[in-house]
Amino acid sequence: MSISTGLLAIAALLAANAFFVAAEFSLVAVDRARMEAAAADGDAGARRVVALLRRLTVHLSGAQFGITLSALMLGFVAEPTVARILTGETHPTGPSVLVAILLATVLHLVVGEQVPKYLALAAPERLARALAPAVTVAGMIGRPVVAVLNGAANGVVRRLGVAPRTELDPSHTLDEIEDLIRTAADETLDPEDVALLTRSIRLADKVAADVLVPRLDVHTIDARSVGSDLLAEAQRTGCSRFPVVEEDLDHVVGVVHVKSLLTVSRDARGQTPIVGLMVEALAVPETRSLDGLMEDFRRAGSAMAVVVDEHGGTAGVVTEEDVLEELIGEIDDDLLDLAGQASPLSRTQVDGPGNTIASGRLGPDDVFEATGFKMPDGPYETLAGFVIHRLGRIPEITAMVEYEGWRIEVLAVDGRRIVTLRVVAPGPEGGR
């Protein structure tokens, strides 16, 4: 091979290597969601990129095959060509060969690997769009070889006891996102922003059953009641919105708000039947997601929903305020009156260093956020359930359980239900 032919071959192989490297890194680094949105708007270039991303591992395998083949052929061609340029000999030997190998390696790493990689990472979308047609053609040509190589690799992976995956998972788990937030908290985010972001992430994993007011805590009003009964019940309970029932909570016929009496003349308010003031009750299953529940509230123009269990009975009620408190923390009802249904202690309050008074209704995430106590997994969904499970009985006031240095004391009960507890941290902070 002449020197000129060798140089042309080197240039072609470097270009091929750079092409496959740029294709690989641009496809991995491109913003998939942005590409899919552009493709949905009719962007032809974005559609080609999205088509590649849907078979990403196949195209990455093809790029790796192209890189490997180009590198091997480059070494085969570059070493003798560079050596002949250095010595002028047809068959160079000795130190000139080592120098040629070194120069060819540097050329390959810089021009064929590093430069295209940095370009792809700097402008992944631009390069992905530009290279998509060529990558598609290369994929069609190399499909048989790539299929054989992928099959062989998958066979080896299976023998190692691992199930091969055909595509990359572009999403992050909730735990991974929370780790990213905690990392950012050490650098740029305020504690309030961290708490809001963390609650937002956890909100996506919660359902109506996680935030409802339990059946035993729900204040109702009989469908035969009149306006004076509604006012009296509002004064007695401190609530402003009530499910209207016939006989019991399993027969909810509507929801009434005290403010609805303002639409009636003052003289007639006391004797106005509340069935004429109520609105239709929104019913949702226990498994309804909280984001879906907020959409239900918006569509129905309601702020309260009856939560129905799998047997068709009423498990409790849930309000807009209950959902919002999961996101931004407890809301002062004097500032925002949405719910009209609340337990005496809806969340937590600090009772000295390392001591927190908490509602028995709190779930594991809320307990951890408020106290730092991480409830172990078990057949329960609330702090009260954890205590009952540990004790093996329905506890009385002053009952106590200990777990990994933490102390949980029962402060108030209502019949067989735990209302409030004190969570005491281990060590000096908890007064131990």
C-alpha positions in Angstrom: 0.0 0.0 0.0 1.4 3.4 -1.0 1.7 6.2 1.6 -1.0 8.3 -0.1 -3.4 5.3 -0.1 -2.6 4.7 3.5 -3.2 8.3 4.5 -6.6 8.2 2.8 -7.5 5.0 4.5 -6.4 6.5 7.9 -8.5 9.6 7.3 -11.5 7.5 6.3 -11.2 5.2 9.3 -10.7 8.1 11.7 -13.9 9.7 10.3 -15.8 6.5 10.7 -14.6 6.1 14.2 -15.5 9.7 15.0 -18.9 9.2 13.5 -19.8 6.2 15.6 -18.5 7.8 18.8 -20.5 11.0 18.1 -23.6 9.0 17.4 -23.2 7.0 20.6 -22.8 9.9 22.9 -25.3 12.2 21.3 -28.0 9.5 21.5 -27.2 8.8 25.1 -27.0 12.5 26.1 -30.0 14.0 24.1 -33.1 15.1 26.1 -35.6 12.4 25.2 -38.6 14.2 26.5 -37.8 17.3 24.5 -37.3 15.2 21.3 -40.6 13.4 21.8 -42.4 16.7 22.3 -40.8 18.1 19.1 -41.7 15.0 17.2 -45.3 15.3 18.4 -45.4 18.8 17.0 -44.4 17.4 13.5 -40.6 18.0 13.6 -39.3 15.5 11.1 -35.7 15.6 12.4 -37.0 14.9 16.0 -39.1 12.0 14.7 -35.9 10.4 13.3 -34.1 10.8 16.6 -37.0 9.4 18.6 -37.2 6.4 16.3 -33.5 5.7 17.1 -34.1 6.2 20.9 -36.9 3.6 20.9 -34.3 1.0 19.8 -31.5 2.6 21.7 -29.6 -0.5 22.8 -29.6 -1.9 19.3 -28.1 1.3 17.9 -25.6 1.6 20.7 -24.5 -2.0 19.9 -24.1 -1.0 16.3 -22.1 2.0 17.2 -19.8 -0.1 19.4 -19.3 -2.6 16.6 -18.5 0.3 14.2 -16.0 1.8 16.7 -14.3 -1.5 17.4 -14.0 -2.4 13.7 -12.7 1.1 12.8 -10.2 1.0 15.6 -8.8 -2.4 14.6 -8.6 -1.5 10.9 -7.0 1.8 11.8 -4.3 0.1 13.8 -3.7 -2.3 10.9 -3.3 0.6 8.4 -1.9 3.4 10.5 1.2 1.7 12.0 2.9 0.7 8.7 1.9 3.9 7.0 3.2 6.2 9.7 6.4 4.1 10.1 7.1 4.4 6.4 6.6 8.2 6.6 9.1 8.3 9.5 11.8 6.1 7.9 11.1 6.0 4.2 11.6 2.2 4.4 9.1 -0.3 2.8 9.3 -2.6 5.8 10.4 -0.5 8.8 11.5 -2.3 12.0 12.7 -1.5 15.5 12.1 1.9 17.3 10.4 3.4 14.3 7.6 0.8 14.7 7.1 1.7 18.3 7.0 5.4 17.5 4.5 4.8 14.7 2.2 2.8 17.1 2.4 5.6 19.6 1.6 8.3 17.1 -1.3 6.3 15.6 -2.7 5.7 19.1 -2.6 9.4 19.9 -4.2 10.3 16.6 -7.0 7.7 17.2 -7.7 8.8 20.8 -7.7 12.6 20.0 -9.3 12.8 16.6 -11.4 9.5 16.6 -12.5 9.4 20.3 -12.1 12.5 22.4 -13.0 15.3 20.0 -16.3 13.7 18.8 -17.2 12.8 22.3 -16.8 16.3 23.6 -18.7 17.7 20.6 -21.6 15.3 21.2 -21.8 16.1 24.9 -21.7 19.9 24.2 -24.5 19.8 21.6 -26.2 16.4 21.8 -29.5 17.5 20.1 -27.8 19.2 17.2 -25.5 16.2 16.5 -28.3 13.6 17.1 -30.4 15.4 14.5 -27.5 15.7 12.0 -26.4 12.1 12.4 -29.8 10.4 12.6 -30.2 9.6 8.9 -26.7 8.1 8.6 -27.2 6.1 11.9 -30.4 4.7 10.5 -28.8 3.6 7.3 -25.8 2.1 9.2 -28.2 0.3 11.5 -30.0 -1.3 8.6 -26.7 -2.4 7.0 -25.3 -3.8 10.2 -28.5 -5.3 11.6 -27.6 -9.0 11.0 -24.2 -8.7 12.6 -25.6 -6.7 15.5 -28.4 -9.2 16.0 -25.9 -12.1 16.3 -23.6 -10.1 18.7 -26.6 -9.1 20.9 -27.8 -12.7 21.0 -24.4 -13.9 22.0 -24.1 -11.2 24.7 -27.6 -11.9 26.1 -26.7 -15.6 26.3 -23.6 -14.9 28.4 -25.6 -12.5 30.6 -28.3 -15.1 31.2 -25.7 -17.7 32.2 -24.5 -15.2 34.8 -28.0 -15.2 36.3 -29.0 -11.8 35.1 -32.0 -11.1 33.0 -30.8 -9.0 30.0 -32.6 -5.7 29.3 -33.3 -4.6 25.7 -33.7 -0.9 26.5 -32.3 1.6 28.9 -34.6 3.0 31.6 -34.6 6.8 31.1 -36.4 7.5 34.4 -35.1 7.9 37.9 -36.6 6.1 40.9 -38.1 8.3 43.6 -35.2 7.4 45.9 -32.7 8.6 43.3 -34.5 11.9 42.8 -34.7 12.4 46.6 -30.9 11.7 46.7 -30.4 14.4 44.1 -32.5 16.9 46.1 -30.5 16.1 49.3 -27.3 16.7 47.3 -28.5 20.0 46.0 -29.6 20.9 49.5 -26.0 20.9 50.6 -25.2 23.4 47.9 -28.0 25.7 46.7 -31.5 24.9 48.0 -33.1 26.3 51.1 -34.5 23.8 53.7 -38.0 25.0 52.8 -37.4 24.2 49.1 -36.0 20.8 50.0 -39.1 20.0 52.1 -41.4 21.1 49.3 -39.6 19.2 46.6 -39.5 16.0 48.8 -43.2 16.2 49.5 -43.9 16.8 45.8 -42.1 13.6 44.9 -43.8 11.6 47.6 -47.1 12.9 46.5 -46.9 11.0 43.2 -46.7 7.8 45.2 -49.7 8.4 47.5 -53.4 7.6 47.1 -56.6 8.8 48.7 -56.4 6.1 51.4 -53.1 7.7 52.6 -54.6 11.1 53.4 -58.3 10.5 54.2 -60.1 11.4 57.4 -61.0 8.0 58.8 -64.7 7.1 59.0 -64.6 7.3 62.8 -63.4 10.9 62.7 -66.0 12.1 60.1 -68.7 14.5 61.3 -71.9 14.0 59.3 -75.4 15.6 59.2 -78.7 13.9 58.7 -80.5 14.5 55.4 -83.7 15.5 57.4 -81.9 18.4 59.1 -82.6 22.0 58.5 -80.5 25.2 58.5 -80.6 25.6 62.3 -79.3 22.1 62.7 -76.5 22.8 60.3 -75.4 25.9 62.2 -75.6 24.1 65.5 -73.4 21.2 64.2 -70.9 23.7 62.7 -70.6 25.4 66.1 -70.3 22.1 68.0 -67.6 20.5 65.8 -65.8 23.5 64.3 -66.4 22.1 60.8 -67.8 24.0 57.9 -68.6 21.2 55.4 -70.5 18.0 56.1 -71.4 14.8 54.3 -75.2 14.6 54.2 -76.3 11.0 55.1 -79.4 8.9 55.3 -79.0 6.6 58.3 -75.2 6.2 58.3 -72.0 7.1 56.4 -72.5 4.3 53.9 -75.5 6.2 52.5 -74.1 9.6 51.6 -76.5 11.6 49.5 -74.5 14.9 49.2 -72.3 17.5 50.8 -73.4 20.7 52.4 -71.3 23.8 53.3 -72.4 26.3 56.0 -71.8 29.1 53.5 -74.7 27.8 51.4 -77.1 29.3 54.0 -76.0 32.7 52.8 -78.0 32.1 49.7 -81.2 31.9 51.8 -83.0 34.9 53.3 -82.2 35.5 57.0 -85.7 34.7 58.1 -85.9 31.4 56.3 -82.5 30.0 57.1 -83.4 28.2 60.3 -86.1 26.1 58.7 -84.6 25.5 55.2 -84.1 21.8 54.5 -80.4 21.2 53.9 -81.2 18.8 51.1 -82.0 21.8 49.0 -78.6 23.3 49.8 -76.4 20.3 49.3 -74.4 19.5 46.2 -73.7 16.0 44.8 -71.1 14.0 46.7 -68.0 13.1 44.8 -67.0 9.5 45.3 -63.5 8.1 44.7 -61.9 4.7 45.4 -59.2 4.3 48.1 -56.6 3.8 45.4 -57.2 7.1 43.6 -53.9 8.9 43.1 -53.6 12.3 44.7 -52.9 14.1 41.5 -55.9 12.4 39.9 -58.0 13.4 43.0 -57.1 17.1 42.6 -58.3 16.9 39.0 -61.5 15.3 40.2 -62.0 18.2 42.6 -61.4 20.7 39.8 -63.9 19.0 37.4 -66.6 18.5 40.0 -66.2 22.0 41.6 -66.1 20.3 45.0 -63.6 20.3 47.8 -64.7 17.1 49.5 -64.9 13.5 48.3 -66.2 10.3 49.9 -63.6 7.6 49.8 -65.1 4.2 49.0 -63.4 0.9 50.0 -63.3 -2.2 47.8 -66.5 -3.6 49.5 -68.5 -0.5 48.6 -68.5 1.0 52.1 -67.3 4.4 53.1 -63.7 4.4 54.4 -63.7 8.1 55.1 -63.6 11.5 53.4 -60.8 13.4 51.8 -60.6 17.1 51.1 -58.5 19.5 49.0 -56.9 20.7 52.2 -55.8 17.1 53.1 -54.0 16.8 49.7 -52.5 20.3 49.9 -51.2 19.6 53.4 -49.3 16.6 52.0 -47.5 19.1 49.6 -47.0 22.3 51.6 -47.5 21.2 55.2 -50.3 22.1 57.6 -52.7 24.8 56.5 -54.2 27.3 59.0 -58.0 27.0 58.6 -58.4 30.6 59.5 -56.5 31.5 56.3 -57.9 28.7 54.0 -61.2 27.0 54.7 -61.4 24.2 52.3 -62.0 21.1 54.3 -64.4 21.5 57.2 -63.3 18.1 58.4 -60.2 17.6 60.6 -59.1 15.6 63.5 -58.1 17.3 66.8 -54.4 16.9 65.9 -54.0 16.6 62.2 -50.2 16.4 62.0 -47.5 17.1 64.7 -46.3 19.6 67.2 -42.9 19.9 69.0 -43.0 19.2 72.7 -39.4 20.0 73.6 -36.0 18.8 72.2 -36.3 15.4 70.7 -40.0 15.1 71.7 -42.8 15.3 69.2 -46.5 14.9 69.7 -48.0 13.2 66.6 -51.3 12.1 65.3 -51.8 8.3 65.2 -53.0 8.8 61.6 -49.5 9.8 60.4 -48.0 7.5 57.7 -44.3 6.4 57.6 -43.1 9.3 55.4 -44.8 11.9 57.6 -43.5 10.4 60.8 -39.9 10.3 59.4 -40.2 13.9 58.1 -41.5 15.2 61.4 -39.4 13.2 63.9 -36.6 11.4 62.1 -38.1 8.1 63.2 -38.1 5.5 60.4 -40.9 3.0 60.9 -40.0 -0.5 59.8 -42.0 -2.2 57.1 -45.0 -4.2 58.5 -48.7 -4.9 58.2 -49.7 -1.3 59.1 -50.0 2.0 57.4 -49.9 4.5 60.3 -48.0 5.3 63.5 -50.9 4.0 65.5 -50.8 0.8 63.6 -47.1 0.3 64.3 -47.7 0.7 68.0 -50.6 -1.8 68.0 -48.6 -4.3 66.0 -45.6 -4.0 68.4 -47.8 -4.3 71.5 -50.0 -7.1 70.1 -53.1 -5.5 71.7 -55.3 -2.4 71.7 -53.3 0.0 74.0 -54.5 2.2 76.8 -53.2 5.6 77.7 -49.5 5.5 79.0 -48.8 2.4 76.9 -45.3 2.5 75.4 -43.2 0.7 72.8 -39.5 1.0 72.1 -37.7 0.5 68.9 -34.0 1.0 68.1 -33.7 3.6 70.9 -36.9 5.4 70.0 -39.8 5.6 72.5 -43.4 6.0 71.4 -45.9 6.7 74.1 -49.7 6.7 73.8 -51.1 10.0 75.0 -54.8 9.8 74.0 -57.2 7.2 72.8 -60.9 7.3 71.7 -62.4 3.9 72.4 -60.2 1.4 70.6 -58.5 4.1 68.5 -55.2 5.8 69.2 -55.5 9.5 68.8 -52.2 11.0 69.7 -48.7 9.8 70.7 -45.4 11.2 71.8 -42.4 10.2 69.8 -39.2 10.5 71.8 -35.8 10.5 70.0 -33.0 8.4 71.4 -30.1 9.9 73.4 -29.9 13.2 75.3 -32.1 15.1 72.8 -35.0 12.9 73.7 -34.5 13.3 77.4 -33.3 9.8 77.9 
